[in-house]
Amino acid sequence: RLLILLKCFHEIITIGYRVYHSYDLPWFRTLSWYFLLCVNYFFYGETVADYFATFVQREEQLQFLIRYHRFISFTLYLAGFCMFVLSLVKKHYRLQFYMFAWTHVTLLITVTQSHLVIQNLFEGMIWFLVPISSVICNDITAYLFGFFFGRTPLIKLSPKKTWEGFIGGFFSTVVFGFIAAYVLSKYQYFVCPVEYRSDVNSFVTECEPSELFQLQTYSLPPFLKAVLRQERVSLYPFQIHSIALSTFASLIGPFGGFFASGFKRAFKIKDFANTIPGHGGIMDRFDCQYLMATFVHVYITSFIRGPNPSKVLQQLLVLQPEQQLNIYKTLKTHLIEKGILQPALKV
């Protein structure tokens, strides 16, 4: 992930460097990579604090870094901000601010969205594999349908894209996502959230699969009953969610590619780079994937994710004993009031 991120960042920054002829700008490249370092430090620190709390608890030096992580991150960014202001020269004011904005938009596109990929992975490999494979499937099937049946141009930004390819890619991707979700939902390795276990000092993917990944019986609507000639069907609930993911990958995901095409046309370049012979740069391959990763993260937080007991427990373990005792008393009183626990008998 980090290598891909670095390469994507390098490709976009290099375009700005060439297009705006930023050869004489003092400290431009140094500051660009410094801001990249700051943003990565912030996001990696957030991940460590979120998923490695029990490990951090045992390391005093890490406790300090995690406790003041956001302040340290902001201080590092302010140092870069001050360096940028000090590097301003009279004859390059406008160009320097152009490049300052260019750097920050590049960070938003690459670092922020690639961080969301990591967040999706921690929810379970299936939330990474189904979306990414759906985008790849849509790219391939849309090309095939367009090649064999394409007649009607879809968008001026990409003259080779056709409505026939767009529609054919949509149906193919939804079917593919539905089948892939069924296959992957069978295995704990793909469906269990990735969690750090302090007792074995490693990540594990073992759990009792949630209801999303347990077969459920559904009644079919009338028109499907006539087609399939059966009234009920057994599905994994995740397969229904996969339809939403595949729909986004095939209907909205391509607009990430159209956006990239417009960007390249604006600056009169064919590809972001020539890293992959015949296919352009890494960013040419990931333009749709970043948009897809953002949607998956929003989808999970909006419709899937609930309170995570393991994370709550991790946070409780780092509290002071007095705070833990107060929480215990409050929780005990709450459970007694709800009738879940019986009040202690007074002797």
Wavefront OBJ file of the C-alpha trace (Angstrom):
o trace
v 0.000 0.000 0.000
v 2.767 2.434 0.961
v 4.766 1.823 -2.229
v 1.673 2.352 -4.395
v 0.841 5.515 -2.456
v 4.354 6.906 -2.883
v 4.347 6.183 -6.598
v 0.901 7.747 -7.159
v 1.963 10.846 -5.215
v 5.201 11.060 -7.199
v 3.368 10.819 -10.534
v 0.911 13.635 -9.784
v 3.519 15.918 -8.195
v 5.818 15.402 -11.190
v 3.033 16.484 -13.547
v 2.634 19.726 -11.606
v 6.404 20.199 -11.599
v 6.550 19.904 -15.390
v 3.323 21.692 -16.324
v 4.011 24.767 -14.213
v 7.749 24.737 -14.979
v 8.504 24.789 -11.276
v 12.227 24.277 -11.744
v 13.285 27.425 -9.935
v 10.884 27.208 -6.994
v 12.858 27.069 -3.751
v 12.121 24.037 -1.563
v 9.111 22.930 -3.642
v 9.959 19.234 -3.919
v 11.356 19.057 -0.397
v 8.203 20.585 1.076
v 5.929 18.350 -1.018
v 7.559 15.211 0.332
v 7.688 16.680 3.819
v 3.905 17.234 3.782
v 3.494 13.664 2.545
v 5.521 12.472 5.537
v 3.372 14.531 7.949
v 0.076 13.242 6.596
v 1.262 9.640 6.595
v 2.518 10.022 10.162
v -0.915 11.281 11.190
v -2.882 8.473 9.527
v -0.540 5.670 10.582
v -0.627 6.984 14.135
v -4.429 6.990 14.094
v -4.404 3.379 12.921
v -1.945 2.328 15.638
v -4.018 4.047 18.323
v -7.186 2.432 17.042
v -6.065 -1.157 16.518
v -2.930 -1.603 18.678
v -4.102 -0.121 21.983
v -3.171 -3.179 24.047
v 0.324 -3.294 22.547
v 0.842 0.437 23.059
v -0.192 0.070 26.695
v 2.937 -2.011 27.360
v 5.364 0.470 25.766
v 5.905 3.730 27.681
v 7.515 5.555 24.753
v 4.631 4.658 22.467
v 2.133 5.778 25.100
v 3.579 9.287 24.920
v 3.496 9.325 21.106
v -0.095 8.076 20.985
v -1.380 10.341 23.736
v -0.049 13.464 22.004
v -0.254 12.099 18.480
v -2.566 14.737 17.031
v -0.653 17.584 18.645
v 2.641 16.225 17.286
v 1.090 15.784 13.825
v -0.250 19.326 13.825
v 3.102 20.686 15.007
v 4.892 18.886 12.173
v 2.431 20.331 9.665
v 2.837 23.839 11.094
v 6.609 23.522 10.674
v 6.081 22.752 6.969
v 3.594 25.611 6.670
v 6.097 28.051 8.149
v 8.846 26.762 5.864
v 6.576 27.362 2.874
v 5.876 30.947 3.934
v 9.599 31.572 4.473
v 10.370 30.165 1.020
v 8.110 32.674 -0.788
v 9.955 34.855 -3.276
v 8.563 37.928 -4.977
v 8.769 36.779 -8.591
v 7.124 33.397 -7.910
v 4.262 34.177 -5.474
v 1.404 32.962 -7.674
v 3.239 29.887 -8.893
v 4.247 28.907 -5.379
v 0.653 29.085 -4.163
v -0.441 27.066 -7.204
v 1.984 24.333 -6.214
v 1.041 24.542 -2.522
v -2.584 23.861 -3.497
v -1.478 21.168 -5.964
v 0.391 19.348 -3.203
v -2.566 19.406 -0.820
v -5.076 18.207 -3.415
v -2.661 15.401 -4.297
v -2.451 14.444 -0.631
v -6.255 14.399 -0.420
v -6.554 12.150 -3.474
v -3.796 9.697 -2.627
v -3.057 9.546 1.105
v -6.546 10.048 2.525
v -8.228 7.570 0.212
v -5.481 4.972 0.489
v -5.889 5.192 4.272
v -9.536 4.254 3.803
v -8.379 1.103 2.005
v -6.581 0.075 5.204
v -9.677 0.836 7.258
v -11.750 -1.386 4.951
v -9.217 -4.202 5.290
v -9.553 -4.172 9.068
v -13.296 -4.773 8.664
v -12.520 -8.025 6.835
v -10.735 -9.012 3.650
v -14.071 -9.419 1.883
v -14.689 -5.657 2.091
v -11.473 -5.181 0.142
v -11.577 -8.072 -2.333
v -15.170 -7.788 -3.578
v -15.020 -4.025 -4.323
v -11.561 -4.099 -5.932
v -12.400 -7.149 -8.057
v -15.734 -5.569 -9.058
v -13.907 -2.531 -10.446
v -11.524 -4.789 -12.368
v -14.422 -6.908 -13.656
v -16.302 -3.803 -14.794
v -13.232 -2.464 -16.581
v -12.762 -5.738 -18.484
v -16.398 -6.491 -19.314
v -17.191 -2.902 -20.325
v -14.257 -3.061 -22.748
v -15.424 -6.398 -24.180
v -19.052 -5.305 -24.608
v -17.899 -2.025 -26.115
v -15.488 -3.760 -28.481
v -18.034 -6.227 -29.830
v -21.305 -4.281 -29.559
v -20.332 -0.642 -29.039
v -22.023 1.841 -31.355
v -23.207 4.778 -29.233
v -20.593 7.145 -27.704
v -20.981 7.592 -23.954
v -18.935 10.676 -23.016
v -16.765 13.106 -24.947
v -13.908 12.854 -22.442
v -13.418 9.216 -23.467
v -14.511 8.806 -27.116
v -13.924 5.037 -27.038
v -16.436 4.511 -24.212
v -19.892 3.442 -25.398
v -23.312 3.032 -23.850
v -23.336 -0.625 -24.873
v -20.096 -1.235 -22.986
v -21.310 0.790 -19.989
v -24.597 -1.141 -19.702
v -23.022 -4.536 -20.419
v -20.331 -3.854 -17.829
v -22.994 -2.958 -15.256
v -24.943 -6.221 -15.521
v -21.779 -8.326 -15.708
v -20.300 -6.654 -12.632
v -23.443 -7.096 -10.535
v -23.561 -10.817 -11.386
v -19.844 -11.197 -10.700
v -20.074 -9.378 -7.350
v -23.051 -11.506 -6.297
v -21.190 -14.754 -7.055
v -17.882 -13.569 -5.541
v -19.703 -12.549 -2.351
v -21.258 -16.018 -2.096
v -17.912 -17.782 -2.493
v -15.928 -15.579 -0.094
v -18.653 -15.527 2.572
v -17.968 -19.203 3.246
v -14.526 -18.608 4.737
v -13.655 -17.058 8.100
v -10.363 -15.747 6.723
v -12.220 -13.363 4.422
v -15.184 -12.343 6.585
v -13.671 -11.905 10.060
v -12.397 -8.454 11.054
v -8.637 -8.245 11.346
v -7.761 -7.836 15.031
v -4.499 -7.583 16.920
v -4.121 -10.208 19.635
v -1.637 -9.217 22.323
v -1.340 -12.776 23.684
v 0.069 -14.057 20.372
v 1.520 -10.692 19.314
v 0.032 -10.863 15.819
v -3.060 -10.195 13.741
v -5.782 -12.845 13.664
v -8.831 -13.423 11.499
v -10.768 -15.825 13.692
v -14.294 -15.128 14.862
v -17.875 -16.267 14.927
v -19.117 -14.849 11.595
v -21.703 -12.125 11.990
v -25.216 -12.447 10.606
v -23.995 -10.862 7.380
v -22.084 -14.048 6.641
v -24.609 -16.642 7.784
v -27.077 -18.164 5.343
v -30.579 -16.717 5.618
v -33.777 -17.764 3.870
v -35.602 -15.088 1.859
v -39.006 -15.092 0.162
v -38.760 -14.174 -3.499
v -40.919 -11.445 -5.078
v -43.655 -12.694 -7.454
v -41.806 -11.984 -10.724
v -38.733 -13.939 -9.558
v -40.882 -16.820 -8.328
v -42.159 -17.262 -11.869
v -38.664 -17.146 -13.351
v -36.865 -19.349 -10.811
v -39.883 -21.545 -10.078
v -39.288 -21.503 -6.326
v -40.644 -19.407 -3.500
v -37.627 -19.169 -1.208
v -33.882 -18.900 -1.618
v -30.952 -19.134 0.795
v -28.455 -16.295 0.589
v -25.762 -14.641 2.624
v -26.977 -11.127 3.553
v -23.625 -9.813 2.342
v -24.650 -10.851 -1.170
v -27.386 -8.228 -1.035
v -24.845 -5.634 0.050
v -22.573 -6.779 -2.776
v -25.241 -5.633 -5.237
v -24.898 -2.089 -3.881
v -21.087 -2.304 -4.051
v -21.122 -3.700 -7.587
v -23.659 -1.120 -8.718
v -21.409 1.682 -7.506
v -18.356 0.042 -9.102
v -20.081 -0.129 -12.483
v -22.186 3.061 -12.550
v -20.221 5.607 -10.491
v -16.754 4.042 -10.363
v -16.033 4.724 -14.070
v -16.448 8.446 -13.378
v -13.168 8.227 -11.472
v -11.622 7.195 -14.777
v -13.473 9.950 -16.641
v -12.200 12.458 -14.084
v -8.650 11.220 -14.638
v -9.143 11.464 -18.418
v -10.323 15.066 -18.074
v -7.339 15.831 -15.838
v -4.886 14.433 -18.391
v -6.569 16.246 -21.280
v -6.448 19.510 -19.332
v -2.662 19.220 -19.123
v -2.232 17.603 -22.557
v -0.672 14.380 -21.363
v -1.534 10.822 -22.377
v -0.754 9.047 -19.100
v 0.244 9.972 -15.565
v 3.577 8.224 -16.128
v 5.138 5.344 -18.050
v 5.737 3.032 -15.084
v 3.820 0.137 -16.695
v 4.759 -0.211 -20.388
v 1.650 0.175 -22.520
v -0.602 0.965 -19.537
v 0.730 4.282 -18.227
v 1.437 4.911 -14.568
v 0.232 3.419 -11.319
v -2.306 6.231 -10.967
v -3.809 5.258 -14.331
v -4.649 1.857 -12.803
v -5.951 3.191 -9.472
v -8.101 6.161 -10.497
v -11.339 4.183 -10.022
v -10.064 2.144 -7.085
v -9.570 5.172 -4.840
v -13.138 6.354 -5.457
v -14.405 2.837 -4.780
v -12.471 2.608 -1.501
v -14.052 5.843 -0.288
v -17.544 4.597 -1.089
v -16.943 1.271 0.700
v -15.752 3.087 3.827
v -18.789 5.389 3.814
v -21.076 2.402 3.184
v -19.618 0.424 6.089
v -19.839 3.304 8.553
v -23.385 4.188 7.428
v -25.054 0.778 7.115
v -22.833 -1.952 8.562
v -20.546 -1.046 11.428
v -21.903 -1.082 14.954
v -20.152 -0.746 18.309
v -17.052 -2.928 18.420
v -16.736 -4.661 21.835
v -13.016 -5.373 21.362
v -12.222 -1.711 20.723
v -14.308 -0.627 23.721
v -12.424 -3.119 25.863
v -9.072 -1.851 24.574
v -10.006 1.688 25.542
v -11.172 0.571 28.990
v -7.875 -1.211 29.656
v -5.856 1.979 29.225
v -7.916 3.902 31.806
v -6.852 4.431 35.380
v -8.103 1.836 37.940
v -10.447 4.396 39.540
v -12.013 5.175 36.164
v -12.409 1.474 35.372
v -14.119 0.926 38.727
v -16.565 3.789 38.119
v -17.459 2.381 34.711
v -17.949 -1.068 36.263
v -20.337 0.334 38.906
v -22.300 2.333 36.325
v -22.599 -0.673 34.009
v -23.647 -2.953 36.873
v -26.380 -0.510 37.969
v -27.617 -0.236 34.379
v -27.811 -4.021 33.930
v -29.667 -4.434 37.258
v -32.225 -1.792 36.210
v -32.807 -3.631 32.931
v -33.290 -6.916 34.795
v -30.283 -8.597 33.217
v -28.479 -8.919 36.573
v -30.041 -9.684 39.917
v -29.322 -7.201 42.728
v -26.995 -8.496 45.427
v -28.788 -9.734 48.538
v -28.111 -7.671 51.659
v -27.045 -9.713 54.659
l 1 2 3 4 5 6 7 8 9 10 11 12 13 14 15 16 17 18 19 20 21 22 23 24 25 26 27 28 29 30 31 32 33 34 35 36 37 38 39 40 41 42 43 44 45 46 47 48 49 50 51 52 53 54 55 56 57 58 59 60 61 62 63 64 65 66 67 68 69 70 71 72 73 74 75 76 77 78 79 80 81 82 83 84 85 86 87 88 89 90 91 92 93 94 95 96 97 98 99 100 101 102 103 104 105 106 107 108 109 110 111 112 113 114 115 116 117 118 119 120 121 122 123 124 125 126 127 128 129 130 131 132 133 134 135 136 137 138 139 140 141 142 143 144 145 146 147 148 149 150 151 152 153 154 155 156 157 158 159 160 161 162 163 164 165 166 167 168 169 170 171 172 173 174 175 176 177 178 179 180 181 182 183 184 185 186 187 188 189 190 191 192 193 194 195 196 197 198 199 200 201 202 203 204 205 206 207 208 209 210 211 212 213 214 215 216 217 218 219 220 221 222 223 224 225 226 227 228 229 230 231 232 233 234 235 236 237 238 239 240 241 242 243 244 245 246 247 248 249 250 251 252 253 254 255 256 257 258 259 260 261 262 263 264 265 266 267 268 269 270 271 272 273 274 275 276 277 278 279 280 281 282 283 284 285 286 287 288 289 290 291 292 293 294 295 296 297 298 299 300 301 302 303 304 305 306 307 308 309 310 311 312 313 314 315 316 317 318 319 320 321 322 323 324 325 326 327 328 329 330 331 332 333 334 335 336 337 338 339 340 341 342 343 344 345 346 347
